[in-house]
Amino acid sequence: MSTGLVGLSLAIGVLGYHFIAGFNWVDSLLNAAMILTGMGPVGVLNSNGAKVFASVYALFSGLVFITATGILLAPIFHRVLHKF
């Protein structure tokens, strides 16, 4: 489930960077992956639309990271709480 969430989020970022920022496909993948993992952008954004997209995508990526972590760790915490 969390893999699908991360994959979908990466696809959204790649498409946004390609069509909004005008990056080629490889640069779009690089920027989307770097934002999604919390490393930060790589390419220079020239238009205001691209900057707004990158800002929204960075906020969205933070929420995806927290959600994916929760999905992965929920079964572990569930087992730990049953021990008590």
N, C-alpha and C positions, 0 to 999 in steps of 0.2 A: 504494500500500500504506500509506504513512504517513498519507495523507489519510483513509483508512478507519479507521485506528487512532485518529486524533484525533477523527473524527466519532463513532465508537462511544464513546469516552471522554466526549465532550461529552454524548451522549445519556444515559449512565449518571449523570452529574452532574446534568443537568436533572431526570431522574426522581427521583433521590435528594433533591434540594432541594425538589421539589414535594411528594412523598409523605411524606418524613421530617420536613423542616423546616417544611412547610406554606406555602411561598411560592407565589405565583401563577406562571403559566408564564413570563412575561417576566422576573420577578425571579429565577426558577430558572435561566433561560438566562444572565442577566447574572452571577450568582454562579458558575455552572459555568464560564463562559468566563473570568472573571477569575482563578479558581483555576487553571484549566488553562494559562493563559498566564503564571502566576507573579506576577500583580499583587496578589492577596489578596482576601479576601471583602468584600462590600459590605453585605449585610444583617446584621441582628442575629439571632443564634441564641438562642432562649429555652429549648429543651429539651436535656436531656443527650444524648438520642439524636441530635439534629441536630448537636450539637457533636462527637460521636464520628464521625458520618458525614463531617462536614467535615474532620476530622483524617485519617481514612483516605483520603478522596478527595484531599486535598492530597498525601499521600505517594504515592498511585497516580498522580497527575498529574505528579509529578516523574519517576517512572519512565517514564511515557509520553513526556514531553518528551525524555528522554535516548534512548529507543528510536527515536522518530521522527527525531531528529537523526542518529543512527547510520545509519538506513535511507537518509536523504537524502544523507549524506556518504560512504557506503561506496563508491559507484562512482567518486567523485572521488579518494579516497585510493587506490583500486585502480589507477587510471590513473597516478597520481603514482608509486606504488611500482614500476610496470612501467617507468617512465623510468629508474629506477636499475638 
